[in-house]
């Protein structure tokens, strides 16, 4: 027994010294990896001379049209279930088309408002019509209510409608065609112009069941600018990017963007690799330290 005890102590000491060497090695490796992560500067996408660098309400002119950055917004989306929320930036670009084309269709028997009056649309359904007819829709209820001598409702006798008019204590039935004024009728030929809501409107086409009217007037348009997404303006394609929460950059330097994106992806890959080395080194240190104090078999 006197021989065994020194041998156990000697083996145990050698085991711990060897473990201490490996622990120190992995501590150095882990610390070096972490220091590289802590001191590394992540690359960002930057453009020296972008075509446009704009803030909210800033404008630029392209092809004679003025475009305005109407809005820039930033907010976090997603997150939860262990994932971090993502910062999303976007903007709104607005412009006005001074000569936009508008159309409206007047269909057969539709009621349309024109010159402050309601009209019934009529077209010739038996041939190739060349004009549209508008027949005034009389407000019979209002006319009856305005006449103190007439009943407010029509009277029907043998399938015919009459107006009951009382004068000098005597009531007589007046046929509706004799009582109500004749409806105004107007017509417009294909290609003819008229005023609708202040617009110079043209009867563009007339068919058996409808008439199409067209006119030009200003129209405000908008489009969304998404971060790091392409946007096409007047056949020109730009990359939109938001370097901060109040600025949008538009550039056609796609090659530079792809190069910088590759650098960012390579940086992220290397950083993840260094994190892996740091984590593995830490776990190894813990494992070696624990194993150093296991009892020796000898």
Backbone as CSV, one residue per row, in Angstrom:
resi,resn,N_x,N_y,N_z,CA_x,CA_y,CA_z,C_x,C_y,C_z
1,UNK,0.842,-1.203,0.000,0.000,0.000,0.000,0.865,1.237,0.000
2,UNK,2.040,1.177,0.633,2.936,2.343,0.680,3.412,2.719,-0.689
3,UNK,3.459,1.758,-1.644,3.928,2.034,-3.004,2.802,2.623,-3.844
4,UNK,1.587,2.190,-3.626,0.447,2.598,-4.470,0.114,4.056,-4.252
5,UNK,0.114,4.540,-3.031,-0.335,5.918,-2.737,0.498,6.948,-3.478
6,UNK,1.814,6.896,-3.484,2.594,7.890,-4.242,2.290,7.811,-5.726
7,UNK,2.092,6.621,-6.274,1.826,6.488,-7.707,0.504,7.153,-8.050
8,UNK,-0.550,7.025,-7.184,-1.847,7.665,-7.445,-1.709,9.164,-7.419
9,UNK,-1.004,9.677,-6.416,-0.807,11.115,-6.316,-0.049,11.626,-7.505
10,UNK,0.974,10.888,-7.932,1.787,11.314,-9.069,0.939,11.344,-10.342
11,UNK,0.107,10.312,-10.598,-0.734,10.262,-11.797,-1.764,11.367,-11.774
12,UNK,-2.354,11.597,-10.598,-3.350,12.646,-10.497,-2.745,14.011,-10.757
13,UNK,-1.553,14.269,-10.274,-0.891,15.558,-10.512,-0.574,15.768,-11.972
14,UNK,-0.057,14.730,-12.632,0.239,14.843,-14.062,-1.049,15.112,-14.856
15,UNK,-2.139,14.474,-14.458,-3.420,14.647,-15.147,-3.880,16.089,-15.050
16,UNK,-3.727,16.679,-13.892,-4.179,18.053,-13.697,-3.276,19.055,-14.399
17,UNK,-1.961,18.765,-14.403,-1.051,19.668,-15.119,-1.324,19.651,-16.619
18,UNK,-1.587,18.480,-17.169,-1.901,18.382,-18.598,-3.217,19.104,-18.908
19,UNK,-4.186,18.909,-18.025,-5.464,19.589,-18.234,-5.296,21.093,-18.174
20,UNK,-4.428,21.566,-17.247,-4.209,23.013,-17.117,-3.610,23.586,-18.398
21,UNK,-2.710,22.844,-19.026,-2.101,23.313,-20.281,-3.164,23.442,-21.372
22,UNK,-3.989,22.404,-21.504,-5.039,22.452,-22.526,-6.077,23.536,-22.219
23,UNK,-6.400,23.693,-20.943,-7.347,24.745,-20.559,-6.812,26.106,-20.957
24,UNK,-5.539,26.338,-20.684,-4.932,27.623,-21.042,-4.953,27.836,-22.551
25,UNK,-4.684,26.762,-23.297,-4.678,26.864,-24.764,-6.062,27.257,-25.286
26,UNK,-7.090,26.548,-24.801,-8.429,26.840,-25.303,-8.956,28.185,-24.802
27,UNK,-8.488,28.610,-23.611,-8.846,29.949,-23.144,-8.274,31.018,-24.071
28,UNK,-7.036,30.802,-24.497,-6.408,31.765,-25.414,-7.141,31.786,-26.750
29,UNK,-7.465,30.576,-27.268,-8.177,30.501,-28.552,-9.540,31.195,-28.454
30,UNK,-10.287,30.889,-27.385,-11.610,31.483,-27.218,-11.551,32.989,-27.042
31,UNK,-10.572,33.432,-26.236,-10.442,34.871,-25.985,-10.039,35.608,-27.257
32,UNK,-9.140,34.985,-28.037,-8.722,35.604,-29.295,-9.893,35.729,-30.265
33,UNK,-10.688,34.672,-30.375,-11.852,34.706,-31.258,-12.832,35.785,-30.823
34,UNK,-13.074,35.869,-29.513,-14.019,36.869,-29.020,-13.508,38.284,-29.236
35,UNK,-12.202,38.483,-29.042,-11.636,39.825,-29.239,-11.745,40.248,-30.701
36,UNK,-11.584,39.298,-31.602,-11.747,39.624,-33.019,-13.189,40.035,-33.318
37,UNK,-14.153,39.343,-32.686,-15.557,39.702,-32.875,-15.835,41.088,-32.316
38,UNK,-15.286,41.364,-31.104,-15.572,42.626,-30.426,-14.964,43.821,-31.134
39,UNK,-13.810,43.633,-31.761,-13.111,44.775,-32.373,-13.397,44.923,-33.866
40,UNK,-14.027,43.915,-34.480,-14.292,43.987,-35.922,-15.394,45.005,-36.211
41,UNK,-15.244,45.743,-37.291,-16.241,46.722,-37.728,-17.028,46.137,-38.895
42,UNK,-18.321,46.035,-38.698,-19.164,45.446,-39.744,-19.219,46.372,-40.955
43,UNK,-19.025,45.849,-42.146,-19.113,46.686,-43.351,-20.556,47.116,-43.606
44,UNK,-20.736,48.275,-44.212,-22.055,48.788,-44.562,-22.078,49.153,-46.038
45,UNK,-23.289,49.274,-46.574,-23.445,49.656,-47.974,-23.444,51.178,-48.069
46,UNK,-22.525,51.723,-48.856,-22.435,53.162,-49.063,-22.174,53.440,-50.538
47,UNK,-22.685,54.573,-51.011,-22.477,54.988,-52.396,-21.881,56.392,-52.410
48,UNK,-20.798,56.538,-53.158,-20.111,57.826,-53.197,-20.919,58.889,-53.936
49,UNK,-21.471,58.520,-55.076,-22.201,59.497,-55.887,-23.537,58.921,-56.360
50,UNK,-24.494,58.751,-55.440,-25.798,58.227,-55.871,-26.529,59.260,-56.735
51,UNK,-27.392,58.765,-57.608,-28.160,59.687,-58.456,-29.017,60.629,-57.610
52,UNK,-29.620,60.089,-56.538,-30.460,60.923,-55.686,-30.250,60.538,-54.230
53,UNK,-30.130,61.544,-53.374,-30.080,61.353,-51.924,-31.072,62.350,-51.332
54,UNK,-32.179,61.841,-50.796,-33.322,62.697,-50.496,-33.844,62.458,-49.088
55,UNK,-34.362,63.538,-48.493,-35.088,63.451,-47.242,-36.573,63.640,-47.509
56,UNK,-37.365,63.546,-46.472,-38.810,63.725,-46.645,-39.105,65.126,-47.166
57,UNK,-40.011,65.219,-48.139,-40.439,66.457,-48.816,-39.427,66.956,-49.839
58,UNK,-38.279,66.276,-49.990,-37.339,66.645,-51.054,-37.879,66.169,-52.398
59,UNK,-37.496,66.873,-53.472,-38.011,66.560,-54.807,-36.871,66.445,-55.808
60,UNK,-37.155,65.761,-56.909,-36.255,65.715,-58.048,-37.100,65.659,-59.305
61,UNK,-36.525,66.062,-60.421,-37.248,66.096,-61.694,-36.653,65.101,-62.658
62,UNK,-37.500,64.283,-63.259,-37.073,63.292,-64.240,-38.048,63.318,-65.409
63,UNK,-37.503,63.549,-66.606,-38.354,63.573,-67.789,-39.425,64.632,-67.742
64,UNK,-39.145,65.759,-67.095,-40.117,66.841,-67.005,-41.135,66.693,-65.901
65,UNK,-41.092,65.591,-65.153,-42.039,65.364,-64.067,-41.328,65.503,-62.732
66,UNK,-41.943,66.210,-61.811,-41.373,66.399,-60.481,-41.869,65.298,-59.545
67,UNK,-40.924,64.645,-58.884,-41.231,63.583,-57.923,-40.848,64.062,-56.523
68,UNK,-41.690,63.772,-55.554,-41.473,64.224,-54.184,-41.505,63.026,-53.231
69,UNK,-40.554,63.011,-52.295,-40.578,61.992,-51.236,-41.618,62.443,-50.221
70,UNK,-42.804,61.860,-50.317,-43.925,62.304,-49.483,-43.823,61.791,-48.052
71,UNK,-43.112,60.674,-47.866,-43.079,60.099,-46.517,-41.909,59.133,-46.401
72,UNK,-41.291,59.118,-45.227,-40.279,58.115,-44.864,-40.648,57.596,-43.485
73,UNK,-40.732,56.287,-43.356,-41.112,55.701,-42.072,-40.175,54.556,-41.723
74,UNK,-40.088,54.285,-40.430,-39.265,53.179,-39.932,-39.944,52.570,-38.724
75,UNK,-39.920,51.256,-38.637,-40.525,50.575,-37.505,-40.083,49.127,-37.447
76,UNK,-40.295,48.513,-36.303,-39.891,47.121,-36.112,-41.068,46.195,-36.394
77,UNK,-40.757,45.109,-37.070,-41.760,44.104,-37.382,-41.248,42.732,-36.969
78,UNK,-42.177,41.831,-36.692,-41.796,40.463,-36.346,-41.348,40.375,-34.901
79,UNK,-40.450,39.462,-34.651,-39.991,39.201,-33.296,-40.874,38.166,-32.613
80,UNK,-40.525,37.830,-31.420,-41.267,36.812,-30.688,-40.737,35.425,-30.971
81,UNK,-41.068,34.482,-30.078,-40.632,33.083,-30.201,-39.105,32.982,-30.308
82,UNK,-38.422,33.883,-29.615,-36.964,33.811,-29.583,-36.253,34.559,-30.691
83,UNK,-36.983,35.117,-31.658,-36.343,35.855,-32.750,-36.442,37.353,-32.493
84,UNK,-35.434,38.075,-32.966,-35.392,39.519,-32.753,-36.255,40.229,-33.788
85,UNK,-36.910,41.338,-33.422,-37.699,42.096,-34.405,-36.783,42.710,-35.459
86,UNK,-37.334,42.913,-36.646,-36.555,43.434,-37.770,-36.950,44.887,-38.032
87,UNK,-35.924,45.746,-38.208,-36.166,47.146,-38.528,-36.527,47.254,-40.002
88,UNK,-37.700,47.800,-40.286,-38.190,47.940,-41.659,-38.324,49.421,-41.976
89,UNK,-37.679,49.840,-43.055,-37.771,51.223,-43.508,-38.391,51.266,-44.898
90,UNK,-39.215,52.272,-45.134,-39.809,52.445,-46.455,-40.231,53.894,-46.641
91,UNK,-40.498,54.249,-47.868,-40.899,55.611,-48.181,-41.978,55.623,-49.249
92,UNK,-42.549,56.798,-49.460,-43.578,56.987,-50.482,-43.145,58.094,-51.426
93,UNK,-43.167,57.788,-52.712,-42.824,58.751,-53.748,-44.112,59.179,-54.442
94,UNK,-44.319,60.491,-54.572,-45.554,60.982,-55.193,-45.231,61.917,-56.346
95,UNK,-46.130,61.950,-57.329,-45.998,62.867,-58.459,-47.380,63.070,-59.071
96,UNK,-47.500,64.110,-59.888,-48.777,64.440,-60.513,-48.657,64.341,-62.020
97,UNK,-49.541,63.559,-62.610,-49.652,63.476,-64.066,-50.663,64.533,-64.499
98,UNK,-50.177,65.576,-65.167,-51.036,66.704,-65.504,-52.058,66.372,-66.578
99,UNK,-51.837,65.355,-67.367,-52.752,65.034,-68.472,-53.155,63.569,-68.432
100,UNK,-53.642,63.129,-67.282,-54.090,61.744,-67.156,-55.439,61.569,-67.861
101,UNK,-55.652,60.393,-68.435,-56.894,60.111,-69.153,-57.890,59.449,-68.210
102,UNK,-59.086,59.996,-68.182,-60.180,59.441,-67.397,-61.304,59.026,-68.345
103,UNK,-62.048,58.008,-67.974,-63.209,57.591,-68.757,-64.365,57.250,-67.825
104,UNK,-65.568,57.389,-68.348,-66.761,56.965,-67.636,-67.725,56.411,-68.670
105,UNK,-68.486,55.410,-68.279,-69.437,54.764,-69.191,-70.861,55.073,-68.762
106,UNK,-71.647,55.590,-69.726,-73.076,55.780,-69.513,-73.791,54.611,-70.174
107,UNK,-74.347,53.714,-69.382,-75.022,52.548,-69.927,-76.500,52.841,-70.185
108,UNK,-77.070,52.084,-71.112,-78.482,52.238,-71.476,-79.364,52.170,-70.233
109,UNK,-80.264,53.164,-70.097,-81.228,53.277,-68.997,-80.599,53.649,-67.664
110,UNK,-79.313,53.964,-67.657,-78.700,54.477,-66.432,-79.261,55.855,-66.115
111,UNK,-79.223,56.215,-64.831,-79.524,57.590,-64.427,-78.208,58.284,-64.113
112,UNK,-77.933,59.380,-64.815,-76.683,60.101,-64.631,-76.992,61.535,-64.241
113,UNK,-76.069,62.126,-63.482,-76.215,63.522,-63.092,-75.391,64.391,-64.034
114,UNK,-76.049,65.374,-64.632,-75.375,66.256,-65.591,-76.039,67.630,-65.510
115,UNK,-75.223,68.657,-65.363,-75.718,70.025,-65.216,-76.663,70.159,-64.023
116,UNK,-76.414,69.386,-62.993,-77.221,69.456,-61.787,-78.580,68.807,-61.903
117,UNK,-78.829,68.055,-62.964,-80.118,67.407,-63.195,-79.878,65.917,-63.434
118,UNK,-80.849,65.102,-63.036,-80.773,63.664,-63.314,-81.362,63.380,-64.696
119,UNK,-80.643,62.547,-65.466,-81.055,62.209,-66.820,-81.053,60.699,-66.992
120,UNK,-81.916,60.248,-67.882,-81.947,58.837,-68.262,-81.197,58.685,-69.572
121,UNK,-80.280,57.716,-69.618,-79.453,57.511,-70.804,-80.201,56.629,-71.790
122,UNK,-80.262,57.078,-73.054,-80.938,56.314,-74.101,-80.026,56.233,-75.319
123,UNK,-79.877,55.041,-75.855,-79.171,54.863,-77.124,-80.014,53.965,-78.014
124,UNK,-79.803,54.087,-79.298,-80.573,53.301,-80.263,-80.017,51.886,-80.308
125,UNK,-80.813,50.927,-79.825,-80.334,49.541,-79.754,-80.616,48.753,-81.026
126,UNK,-81.327,49.347,-81.987,-81.721,48.600,-83.193,-80.778,48.816,-84.368
127,UNK,-79.821,49.678,-84.227,-78.903,49.957,-85.343,-77.545,50.331,-84.784
128,UNK,-76.711,50.883,-85.629,-75.406,51.368,-85.183,-75.564,52.821,-84.765
129,UNK,-75.746,53.087,-83.479,-76.021,54.462,-83.045,-74.793,55.360,-83.187
130,UNK,-75.029,56.608,-83.425,-73.951,57.581,-83.539,-74.100,58.695,-82.521
131,UNK,-75.132,58.607,-81.689,-75.327,59.629,-80.675,-75.977,59.012,-79.437
132,UNK,-75.780,59.705,-78.317,-76.396,59.290,-77.066,-77.435,60.341,-76.700
133,UNK,-78.577,59.873,-76.211,-79.681,60.757,-75.870,-79.858,60.768,-74.357
134,UNK,-80.044,61.967,-73.805,-80.326,62.130,-72.381,-81.728,62.697,-72.240
135,UNK,-82.546,61.993,-71.494,-83.915,62.445,-71.247,-84.045,62.810,-69.778
136,UNK,-84.474,64.023,-69.533,-84.585,64.510,-68.163,-85.545,63.634,-67.353
137,UNK,-85.101,63.272,-66.132,-85.962,62.518,-65.227,-86.647,63.509,-64.291
138,UNK,-87.938,63.737,-64.547,-88.671,64.691,-63.732,-88.880,64.147,-62.325
139,UNK,-88.733,65.012,-61.348,-89.007,64.633,-59.957,-90.488,64.902,-59.697
140,UNK,-91.315,63.933,-60.054,-92.752,64.120,-59.958,-93.209,64.355,-58.521
141,UNK,-92.547,63.679,-57.583,-92.922,63.848,-56.180,-92.727,65.289,-55.742
142,UNK,-91.594,65.871,-56.117,-91.318,67.260,-55.734,-92.311,68.215,-56.393
143,UNK,-92.669,67.956,-57.663,-93.626,68.825,-58.366,-94.993,68.765,-57.692
144,UNK,-95.427,67.578,-57.312,-96.720,67.433,-56.638,-96.708,68.134,-55.282
145,UNK,-95.592,68.006,-54.537,-95.517,68.619,-53.218,-95.522,70.145,-53.301
146,UNK,-95.016,70.681,-54.402,-94.974,72.132,-54.565,-96.323,72.702,-55.009
147,UNK,-97.231,71.859,-55.484,-98.548,72.321,-55.947,-99.557,72.144,-54.808
148,UNK,-100.045,73.255,-54.210,-100.980,73.111,-53.072,-102.329,72.539,-53.474
149,UNK,-102.645,72.536,-54.765,-103.948,72.038,-55.212,-103.910,70.560,-55.616
150,UNK,-102.723,69.985,-55.662,-102.609,68.598,-56.132,-102.336,67.654,-54.975
151,UNK,-102.886,66.441,-55.093,-102.554,65.396,-54.124,-101.089,64.987,-54.320
152,UNK,-100.481,64.519,-53.250,-99.062,64.149,-53.315,-98.834,62.782,-53.957
153,UNK,-99.926,62.056,-54.195,-99.787,60.741,-54.817,-100.676,60.663,-56.052
154,UNK,-100.214,59.882,-57.033,-100.983,59.705,-58.260,-102.190,58.813,-58.006
155,UNK,-103.187,58.993,-58.835,-104.401,58.176,-58.764,-104.451,57.312,-60.025
156,UNK,-104.704,56.023,-59.859,-104.761,55.107,-60.999,-106.209,54.722,-61.274
157,UNK,-106.623,54.921,-62.525,-107.958,54.530,-62.964,-107.820,53.736,-64.257
158,UNK,-108.319,52.499,-64.221,-108.296,51.626,-65.395,-106.889,51.567,-66.038
159,UNK,-105.900,51.453,-65.143,-104.522,51.290,-65.606,-103.833,52.573,-66.026
160,UNK,-104.513,53.719,-65.939,-103.922,55.001,-66.305,-103.680,55.838,-65.045
161,UNK,-102.555,56.572,-65.047,-102.215,57.413,-63.901,-102.743,58.828,-64.101
162,UNK,-103.276,59.385,-62.987,-103.826,60.741,-63.010,-103.339,61.503,-61.783
163,UNK,-103.427,62.837,-61.907,-103.157,63.707,-60.772,-104.485,64.293,-60.314
164,UNK,-104.774,64.149,-59.011,-106.016,64.706,-58.447,-105.780,66.164,-58.082
165,UNK,-106.455,67.060,-58.794,-106.300,68.498,-58.572,-107.624,69.044,-58.035
166,UNK,-107.558,69.745,-56.893,-108.753,70.312,-56.269,-108.725,71.835,-56.386
167,UNK,-109.733,72.382,-57.037,-109.861,73.826,-57.194,-111.329,74.199,-57.014
168,UNK,-111.581,75.260,-56.217,-112.960,75.713,-55.958,-113.829,74.567,-55.450
169,UNK,-113.223,73.797,-54.524,-113.916,72.672,-53.897,-114.316,71.579,-54.885
170,UNK,-113.707,71.604,-56.038,-113.996,70.579,-57.035,-112.705,69.840,-57.385
171,UNK,-112.746,68.516,-57.335,-111.571,67.694,-57.649,-111.729,67.100,-59.035
172,UNK,-110.687,67.253,-59.814,-110.693,66.654,-61.149,-109.407,65.856,-61.347
173,UNK,-109.492,64.847,-62.180,-108.348,63.992,-62.474,-107.715,64.459,-63.785
174,UNK,-106.418,64.799,-63.683,-105.686,65.290,-64.851,-104.689,64.209,-65.285
175,UNK,-104.718,63.794,-66.558,-103.725,62.801,-67.011,-102.297,63.306,-66.761
176,UNK,-101.423,62.395,-66.371,-100.048,62.804,-66.006,-99.354,63.507,-67.167
177,UNK,-99.599,63.083,-68.392,-98.940,63.721,-69.541,-99.392,65.167,-69.716
178,UNK,-100.622,65.471,-69.242,-101.117,66.845,-69.340,-100.705,67.693,-68.148
179,UNK,-100.466,67.010,-67.010,-100.137,67.763,-65.802,-98.648,68.111,-65.733
180,UNK,-97.791,67.107,-65.911,-96.353,67.340,-65.750,-95.774,67.971,-67.019
181,UNK,-94.754,68.835,-66.842,-94.118,69.437,-68.017,-93.369,68.372,-68.824
182,UNK,-93.183,68.676,-70.099,-92.448,67.726,-70.948,-90.991,67.654,-70.509
183,UNK,-90.481,66.455,-70.477,-89.074,66.271,-70.093,-88.145,66.810,-71.181
184,UNK,-87.090,67.464,-70.740,-86.113,67.970,-71.700,-85.310,66.796,-72.265
185,UNK,-85.032,66.859,-73.540,-84.245,65.819,-74.197,-83.079,66.483,-74.930
186,UNK,-81.891,65.986,-74.703,-80.716,66.484,-75.413,-79.940,65.294,-75.951
187,UNK,-79.194,65.513,-77.008,-78.409,64.427,-77.602,-77.020,64.919,-77.944
188,UNK,-76.060,63.991,-77.894,-74.669,64.302,-78.227,-74.162,63.236,-79.190
189,UNK,-73.561,63.694,-80.274,-73.035,62.774,-81.273,-71.641,62.298,-80.868
190,UNK,-71.267,61.162,-81.383,-69.929,60.617,-81.127,-68.885,61.623,-81.579
191,UNK,-67.925,61.926,-80.724,-66.896,62.913,-81.013,-67.226,64.299,-80.524
192,UNK,-68.482,64.545,-80.135,-68.892,65.862,-79.651,-68.390,66.065,-78.219
193,UNK,-68.206,67.336,-77.854,-67.679,67.657,-76.532,-68.751,68.303,-75.671
194,UNK,-68.633,68.090,-74.363,-69.535,68.695,-73.387,-68.774,68.917,-72.097
195,UNK,-69.332,69.709,-71.195,-68.695,70.004,-69.918,-69.272,69.095,-68.835
196,UNK,-68.413,68.361,-68.157,-68.833,67.538,-67.022,-67.912,67.821,-65.856
197,UNK,-68.483,68.325,-64.771,-67.708,68.631,-63.563,-66.516,69.520,-63.873
198,UNK,-66.707,70.458,-64.782,-65.641,71.394,-65.109,-64.623,70.878,-66.086
199,UNK,-64.797,69.664,-66.578,-63.846,69.066,-67.517,-64.404,69.108,-68.939
200,UNK,-63.520,69.328,-69.894,-63.908,69.265,-71.296,-63.934,67.788,-71.699
201,UNK,-65.137,67.267,-71.834,-65.336,65.829,-72.015,-65.782,65.530,-73.443
202,UNK,-65.283,64.434,-73.973,-65.610,64.021,-75.340,-66.407,62.721,-75.321
203,UNK,-67.450,62.651,-76.175,-68.151,61.386,-76.367,-67.248,60.506,-77.228
204,UNK,-66.491,59.629,-76.579,-65.472,58.850,-77.286,-66.080,57.793,-78.191
205,UNK,-67.136,57.124,-77.719,-67.769,56.081,-78.526,-69.198,55.881,-78.062
206,UNK,-70.036,55.428,-78.999,-71.437,55.135,-78.696,-71.770,53.772,-79.281
207,UNK,-72.364,52.913,-78.468,-72.811,51.602,-78.941,-74.273,51.433,-78.609
208,UNK,-74.817,50.268,-78.926,-76.227,50.033,-78.680,-76.590,49.973,-77.222
209,UNK,-75.621,49.766,-76.338,-75.956,49.634,-74.927,-75.188,50.584,-74.016
210,UNK,-74.328,51.449,-74.574,-73.577,52.352,-73.704,-72.886,53.434,-74.525
211,UNK,-72.506,54.478,-73.840,-71.672,55.539,-74.410,-70.485,55.731,-73.482
212,UNK,-69.294,55.900,-74.063,-68.071,56.082,-73.281,-67.620,57.526,-73.420
213,UNK,-67.422,58.175,-72.276,-66.944,59.555,-72.252,-65.512,59.560,-71.751
214,UNK,-64.693,60.461,-72.274,-63.312,60.557,-71.822,-62.898,62.017,-71.707
215,UNK,-61.936,62.262,-70.801,-61.389,63.605,-70.627,-60.015,63.482,-69.973
216,UNK,-59.271,64.552,-69.992,-57.950,64.585,-69.361,-57.978,65.576,-68.207
217,UNK,-57.269,65.205,-67.138,-57.199,66.051,-65.948,-56.001,65.598,-65.118
218,UNK,-55.526,66.428,-64.200,-54.402,66.017,-63.345,-54.767,64.812,-62.489
219,UNK,-53.771,63.973,-62.237,-53.960,62.813,-61.364,-52.716,62.652,-60.491
220,UNK,-52.916,62.546,-59.189,-51.799,62.331,-58.274,-51.522,60.844,-58.147
221,UNK,-50.249,60.490,-58.279,-49.835,59.085,-58.214,-48.831,58.894,-57.080
222,UNK,-48.773,57.692,-56.565,-47.802,57.353,-55.519,-47.217,55.975,-55.793
223,UNK,-46.015,55.761,-55.289,-45.409,54.425,-55.308,-44.599,54.258,-54.029
224,UNK,-44.441,53.011,-53.622,-43.718,52.704,-52.393,-42.258,52.422,-52.693
225,UNK,-41.379,52.982,-51.883,-39.947,52.709,-51.964,-39.590,51.774,-50.815
226,UNK,-39.199,50.549,-51.140,-38.813,49.567,-50.124,-37.297,49.519,-50.009
227,UNK,-36.813,49.310,-48.799,-35.372,49.314,-48.548,-34.666,48.193,-49.307
228,UNK,-33.633,48.578,-50.077,-32.791,47.645,-50.836,-33.589,46.868,-51.881
229,UNK,-34.600,47.541,-52.442,-35.404,46.954,-53.512,-35.372,47.878,-54.727
230,UNK,-35.553,47.276,-55.904,-35.543,48.059,-57.135,-36.876,48.775,-57.329
231,UNK,-36.802,49.946,-57.962,-37.990,50.710,-58.314,-37.772,51.274,-59.715
232,UNK,-38.810,51.219,-60.547,-38.712,51.690,-61.928,-39.519,52.970,-62.086
233,UNK,-38.855,54.014,-62.563,-39.474,55.312,-62.785,-39.181,55.721,-64.222
234,UNK,-40.231,55.851,-65.023,-40.089,56.234,-66.431,-39.041,55.361,-67.140
235,UNK,-39.190,54.070,-67.007,-38.316,53.082,-67.641,-36.889,53.112,-67.109
236,UNK,-36.646,53.871,-66.044,-35.334,53.901,-65.400,-35.427,53.107,-64.091
237,UNK,-34.542,52.134,-63.922,-34.565,51.301,-62.722,-33.497,51.767,-61.743
238,UNK,-33.902,51.967,-60.498,-33.002,52.408,-59.440,-33.080,51.441,-58.264
239,UNK,-32.014,51.406,-57.495,-32.015,50.706,-56.224,-32.324,51.727,-55.142
240,UNK,-33.352,51.476,-54.359,-33.700,52.359,-53.246,-33.114,51.795,-51.959
241,UNK,-32.449,52.661,-51.183,-31.850,52.208,-49.926,-31.981,53.314,-48.889
242,UNK,-32.260,52.912,-47.655,-32.424,53.861,-46.566,-31.234,53.724,-45.610
243,UNK,-30.248,54.608,-45.700,-29.095,54.510,-44.795,-29.446,54.862,-43.356
244,UNK,-30.537,55.604,-43.140,-31.008,55.937,-41.795,-32.522,56.116,-41.862
245,UNK,-33.100,56.607,-40.770,-34.561,56.696,-40.686,-35.146,57.946,-41.338
246,UNK,-34.291,58.774,-41.946,-34.802,60.013,-42.532,-34.267,60.282,-43.934
247,UNK,-33.562,59.321,-44.521,-32.940,59.541,-45.829,-33.163,58.332,-46.720
248,UNK,-33.413,58.601,-48.003,-33.479,57.540,-48.995,-32.484,57.851,-50.097
249,UNK,-31.750,56.822,-50.514,-30.776,56.937,-51.595,-31.288,56.128,-52.779
250,UNK,-31.212,56.716,-53.973,-31.600,56.010,-55.197,-30.402,56.019,-56.133
251,UNK,-29.965,54.823,-56.542,-28.769,54.710,-57.362,-28.951,53.645,-58.428
252,UNK,-28.155,53.766,-59.477,-28.124,52.743,-60.525,-26.792,51.991,-60.515
253,UNK,-26.026,52.170,-59.431,-24.745,51.472,-59.297,-24.993,50.092,-58.684
254,UNK,-25.604,49.227,-59.473,-25.975,47.900,-58.973,-24.749,47.026,-58.711
255,UNK,-23.706,47.201,-59.502,-22.494,46.381,-59.333,-21.846,46.661,-57.983
256,UNK,-21.754,47.942,-57.615,-21.192,48.288,-56.313,-22.041,47.711,-55.186
257,UNK,-23.352,47.743,-55.343,-24.226,47.195,-54.308,-24.004,45.699,-54.149
258,UNK,-23.910,44.977,-55.263,-23.696,43.525,-55.183,-22.354,43.214,-54.524
259,UNK,-21.330,43.985,-54.856,-20.002,43.761,-54.266,-20.040,43.979,-52.758
260,UNK,-20.670,45.082,-52.338,-20.731,45.377,-50.907,-21.610,44.367,-50.166
261,UNK,-22.650,43.902,-50.804,-23.482,42.870,-50.182,-22.698,41.579,-49.970
262,UNK,-21.855,41.244,-50.943,-21.024,40.046,-50.810,-20.057,40.190,-49.649
263,UNK,-19.503,41.397,-49.486,-18.583,41.628,-48.371,-19.305,41.492,-47.029
264,UNK,-20.526,41.994,-46.963,-21.298,41.885,-45.722,-21.605,40.421,-45.416
265,UNK,-22.006,39.667,-46.417,-22.298,38.246,-46.206,-21.056,37.484,-45.772
266,UNK,-19.900,37.817,-46.378,-18.654,37.153,-45.991,-18.284,37.503,-44.547
267,UNK,-18.484,38.762,-44.180,-18.206,39.188,-42.807,-19.081,38.423,-41.820
268,UNK,-20.385,38.290,-42.137,-21.296,37.582,-41.240,-20.910,36.111,-41.109
269,UNK,-20.488,35.511,-42.212,-20.062,34.110,-42.166,-18.845,33.945,-41.272
270,UNK,-17.869,34.852,-41.426,-16.659,34.776,-40.605,-16.966,35.042,-39.134
271,UNK,-17.861,35.999,-38.881,-18.203,36.301,-37.487,-18.895,35.109,-36.830
272,UNK,-19.797,34.469,-37.578,-20.467,33.287,-37.026,-19.459,32.175,-36.746
273,UNK,-18.449,32.057,-37.627,-17.416,31.052,-37.392,-16.613,31.347,-36.128
274,UNK,-16.300,32.627,-35.906,-15.556,33.002,-34.691,-16.402,32.781,-33.443
275,UNK,-17.710,33.067,-33.559,-18.574,32.773,-32.418,-18.567,31.275,-32.117
276,UNK,-18.573,30.480,-33.162,-18.529,29.031,-32.965,-17.259,28.602,-32.262
277,UNK,-16.114,29.179,-32.661,-14.838,28.838,-32.011,-14.870,29.230,-30.542
278,UNK,-15.423,30.443,-30.243,-15.477,30.905,-28.860,-16.341,29.991,-28.004
279,UNK,-17.477,29.600,-28.540,-18.388,28.740,-27.778,-17.784,27.367,-27.551
280,UNK,-17.225,26.786,-28.614,-16.615,25.456,-28.489,-15.429,25.498,-27.522
281,UNK,-14.624,26.563,-27.601,-13.473,26.679,-26.691,-13.945,26.764,-25.246
282,UNK,-15.004,27.540,-24.986,-15.514,27.653,-23.619,-16.023,26.328,-23.091
283,UNK,-16.763,25.614,-23.940,-17.261,24.303,-23.509,-16.120,23.321,-23.256
284,UNK,-15.104,23.409,-24.109,-13.954,22.510,-23.937,-13.239,22.790,-22.630
285,UNK,-13.078,24.083,-22.274,-12.424,24.458,-21.010,-13.196,23.869,-19.828
286,UNK,-14.522,24.001,-19.883,-15.340,23.463,-18.787,-15.185,21.944,-18.698
287,UNK,-15.192,21.282,-19.844,-15.083,19.826,-19.857,-13.722,19.367,-19.341
288,UNK,-12.639,20.032,-19.784,-11.291,19.648,-19.332,-11.118,19.883,-17.841
289,UNK,-11.672,21.012,-17.362,-11.551,21.299,-15.927,-12.271,20.248,-15.102
290,UNK,-13.412,19.809,-15.591,-14.152,18.780,-14.863,-13.431,17.448,-14.902
291,UNK,-12.860,17.115,-16.086,-12.181,15.839,-16.215,-10.884,15.793,-15.400
292,UNK,-10.276,16.951,-15.153,-9.001,16.973,-14.415,-9.142,16.460,-13.005
293,UNK,-10.348,16.564,-12.463,-10.542,16.160,-11.084,-11.230,14.800,-10.958
294,UNK,-11.315,14.104,-12.086,-11.815,12.737,-11.989,-10.744,11.848,-11.340
295,UNK,-11.141,10.869,-10.532,-10.126,9.999,-9.884,-9.399,9.154,-10.927
296,UNK,-8.103,8.968,-10.724,-7.280,8.184,-11.650,-7.513,6.690,-11.442
297,UNK,-7.387,5.932,-12.531,-7.532,4.476,-12.428,-6.283,3.824,-11.864
298,UNK,-5.192,4.561,-11.815,-3.918,3.948,-11.349,-3.588,4.373,-9.936
